[in-house]
Amino acid sequence: MAIVTNREKPTIQKPEATAPKKSDNSTPIKRRRINFNFSAPEASNVVLVGDFNDWDYTKTMKKDKDGVWRARIDLHPGKYQYRYLVDGEWQNDPKCESLQPNEYGTYNCVVEVSN
């Protein structure tokens, strides 16, 4: 997969449901912890941005001793778009199998969180 960069902040519509959904028996559906990992040993700053955090690119991920940047996010079931900002350059997740075109002529990664 070719790495596509874009310096502009993408704007994506947020998912419609912001409050926890309820199942048929009126029990709130729990969020699921999703792990995001991006290998970039030489990078000095990696940020996970997506529609789940309003494309906020101010919170750096944590780098482990092997050079893998990690973040854990609790998400409600649904589909979410995201990308990584690596030292100021947009990059897609090389492990992501689902991409969606964005308004900048590039692609966003898509993660689906199941019930």
C-alpha positions in Angstrom: 0.0 0.0 0.0 1.4 3.4 -0.9 1.6 6.0 1.8 -0.5 9.0 1.1 0.2 12.2 2.9 -1.9 15.2 3.5 -1.1 18.1 5.7 -4.6 19.4 6.1 -6.8 18.3 9.0 -9.6 16.0 7.6 -13.1 16.8 8.5 -15.4 13.9 8.8 -19.0 13.8 10.0 -19.3 12.3 13.5 -21.3 9.2 14.0 -24.9 10.1 14.7 -25.2 8.3 18.0 -23.0 10.0 20.7 -24.8 8.5 23.7 -24.5 4.8 24.5 -26.9 2.7 22.5 -29.2 0.3 24.3 -29.9 -3.3 23.4 -33.4 -4.8 23.1 -33.6 -5.3 26.9 -32.7 -1.6 27.6 -29.2 -2.5 28.8 -26.6 0.0 27.7 -24.1 -1.5 25.2 -20.7 -1.3 26.6 -17.7 0.3 24.9 -15.0 -1.9 23.6 -11.3 -1.2 24.2 -9.6 -1.0 20.8 -5.8 -1.1 20.6 -4.1 0.9 17.9 -0.4 0.1 17.1 1.9 1.8 14.6 5.5 0.8 14.1 7.7 3.8 13.5 11.0 3.4 15.5 12.6 6.6 14.0 9.5 8.8 14.5 9.6 11.5 17.2 5.9 12.1 17.3 2.9 9.9 16.2 -0.7 10.9 16.8 -3.8 8.8 16.3 -6.6 11.0 14.8 -10.1 10.1 13.8 -13.7 10.9 13.9 -13.8 9.3 17.4 -11.7 12.2 18.8 -12.9 15.0 16.4 -9.7 14.6 14.4 -7.7 16.1 17.4 -4.0 15.8 16.5 -2.6 17.2 19.8 -2.3 13.9 21.8 0.8 11.9 21.1 0.7 8.1 21.3 3.1 6.3 23.6 6.2 4.7 22.1 7.4 1.4 23.5 11.0 0.2 23.6 10.6 -1.6 20.2 9.5 1.6 18.4 5.8 0.7 18.3 3.5 3.6 19.1 0.4 2.5 21.0 -2.9 3.9 22.0 -6.0 2.3 23.6 -9.4 3.8 23.0 -12.8 2.7 24.3 -15.4 2.9 21.5 -19.1 2.2 21.2 -20.0 -0.3 18.5 -19.9 1.3 15.0 -17.6 2.3 12.2 -14.9 4.9 12.7 -12.4 6.6 10.3 -8.9 7.3 11.4 -5.3 8.0 10.3 -1.9 8.5 11.9 0.0 11.8 11.8 3.7 10.8 11.9 6.1 13.6 12.3 3.6 15.9 10.6 2.9 13.5 7.7 -0.4 11.7 7.2 -0.1 8.0 7.0 -2.6 5.1 6.9 -2.5 2.1 9.1 -0.6 -0.6 7.0 -2.7 -3.3 8.9 -6.0 -1.7 8.0 -8.0 -3.7 5.5 -10.8 -1.2 4.9 -10.3 2.3 3.4 -12.7 5.0 2.6 -12.0 8.0 0.3 -11.9 11.4 2.0 -12.6 14.9 0.7 -8.8 15.5 0.1 -8.4 12.9 -2.6 -6.7 10.4 -0.2 -8.1 7.6 2.0 -9.0 7.2 5.6 -8.7 3.9 7.4 -11.9 2.3 8.8 -12.2 0.3 12.0 -15.5 -1.4 12.8 -16.3 -2.1 16.5 -18.7 -5.0 16.9 -21.4 -5.4 19.6 
